[in-house]
Amino acid sequence: MNIKAIKTEEDYYQSIKRLEKIFHAPEDSEEGDEADVLSILIEKYEDEHYPVEAPDAVEAIKFRMEQMDMSKRDLAKILGYESRVSEIFNRKRKLTLKMIRNLHKKLKIPYESLIAD
């Protein structure tokens, strides 16, 4: 096993290529250990260089509605009125604390997504 820190894009791509080759190695083998270490190094590099930001509140709500096969009318039952849903989706109205609590409780949307700028 010849593993080194991932410091450059070239190191990153070489590590991914190597991981693809040994990905299905048995866990208790030398290549399995190498795959474990490489996956940790790759994840660390990606977290530092390719961070994934949480979606804004409107996108989080739309995504959850799609997952739950909900309509705007269904969402209006949670937020109060259909006109509020349209105003929120058009970014003309911000979510109130009560709306945030209801969305979290009823749709299980994380608070972090609902209060993000």
C-alpha positions as CSV (number, residue, x, y, z in Angstrom):
1,M,0.0,0.0,0.0
2,N,1.5,3.3,-1.2
3,I,-0.8,6.0,-0.1
4,K,0.0,9.7,0.2
5,A,-2.0,12.8,1.1
6,I,-4.2,14.3,-1.7
7,K,-2.9,17.8,-2.2
8,T,-3.6,18.6,-5.9
9,E,-6.3,17.9,-8.5
10,E,-3.9,15.4,-10.1
11,D,-3.5,13.6,-6.8
12,Y,-7.3,13.6,-6.5
13,Y,-7.9,12.1,-9.9
14,Q,-5.3,9.5,-9.5
15,S,-6.8,8.5,-6.1
16,I,-10.2,8.1,-7.6
17,K,-8.8,6.0,-10.4
18,R,-7.1,3.7,-7.9
19,L,-10.2,3.5,-5.8
20,E,-12.3,2.5,-8.8
21,K,-9.8,-0.4,-9.4
22,I,-9.9,-1.7,-5.8
23,F,-13.4,-0.7,-4.8
24,H,-14.7,-4.3,-4.6
25,A,-11.7,-5.7,-2.8
26,P,-12.5,-7.9,0.3
27,E,-12.6,-5.9,3.5
28,D,-10.0,-7.9,5.3
29,S,-7.4,-7.7,2.5
30,E,-4.6,-5.2,1.9
31,E,-6.5,-3.7,-1.0
32,G,-9.6,-3.4,1.1
33,D,-7.7,-1.4,3.7
34,E,-6.3,0.7,1.0
35,A,-9.8,1.4,-0.3
36,D,-10.9,2.5,3.1
37,V,-8.0,4.9,3.5
38,L,-8.4,6.3,0.0
39,S,-12.1,6.9,0.5
40,I,-11.4,8.9,3.6
41,L,-8.7,11.0,1.9
42,I,-10.9,11.6,-1.1
43,E,-13.9,12.6,1.1
44,K,-11.7,15.1,3.0
45,Y,-10.4,16.6,-0.2
46,E,-13.9,16.9,-1.7
47,D,-15.2,18.5,1.5
48,E,-12.5,21.1,1.4
49,H,-12.5,21.8,-2.4
50,Y,-16.0,21.0,-3.5
51,P,-18.3,21.9,-0.6
52,V,-22.0,21.3,-1.1
53,E,-24.1,24.1,0.3
54,A,-27.6,23.4,1.7
55,P,-30.4,24.5,-0.6
56,D,-32.4,27.6,0.2
57,A,-35.7,27.3,1.9
58,V,-37.8,27.5,-1.2
59,E,-35.8,24.8,-3.0
60,A,-35.9,22.6,0.1
61,I,-39.7,22.9,0.3
62,K,-40.1,22.2,-3.4
63,F,-37.8,19.2,-3.2
64,R,-39.7,17.8,-0.2
65,M,-43.1,18.4,-1.9
66,E,-41.8,16.5,-4.9
67,Q,-40.7,13.6,-2.7
68,M,-44.0,13.5,-1.0
69,D,-46.1,14.0,-4.2
70,M,-47.7,17.1,-2.7
71,S,-49.5,19.9,-4.5
72,K,-49.4,23.6,-3.7
73,R,-52.9,23.1,-2.2
74,D,-51.5,20.5,0.2
75,L,-48.8,22.9,1.2
76,A,-51.3,25.7,1.7
77,K,-52.9,23.5,4.5
78,I,-49.6,23.8,6.3
79,L,-48.8,27.5,5.6
80,G,-52.3,28.9,5.8
81,Y,-53.3,30.1,2.3
82,E,-52.5,29.3,-1.3
83,S,-51.6,32.9,-1.9
84,R,-48.9,32.6,0.7
85,V,-47.5,29.6,-1.0
86,S,-47.2,31.6,-4.3
87,E,-45.7,34.6,-2.5
88,I,-43.1,32.4,-0.8
89,F,-42.3,30.5,-4.0
90,N,-41.9,33.8,-5.9
91,R,-39.7,35.0,-3.0
92,K,-42.0,37.9,-2.2
93,R,-42.7,36.7,1.4
94,K,-40.3,35.2,3.9
95,L,-41.2,32.3,6.1
96,T,-42.5,33.1,9.5
97,L,-41.3,31.3,12.6
98,K,-44.7,29.5,12.8
99,M,-44.3,28.4,9.1
100,I,-40.8,27.1,9.7
101,R,-42.0,25.1,12.7
102,N,-44.9,23.7,10.8
103,L,-42.7,22.7,7.8
104,H,-40.2,21.1,10.1
105,K,-42.8,19.2,12.0
106,K,-45.0,18.1,9.2
107,L,-42.6,17.7,6.3
108,K,-39.4,16.9,8.3
109,I,-37.4,19.6,6.5
110,P,-34.3,20.4,8.6
111,Y,-34.4,23.8,10.3
112,E,-31.0,24.6,8.8
113,S,-32.5,24.5,5.3
114,L,-35.5,26.6,6.3
115,I,-33.6,29.4,7.9
116,A,-30.6,29.6,5.5
117,D,-30.2,32.9,3.6
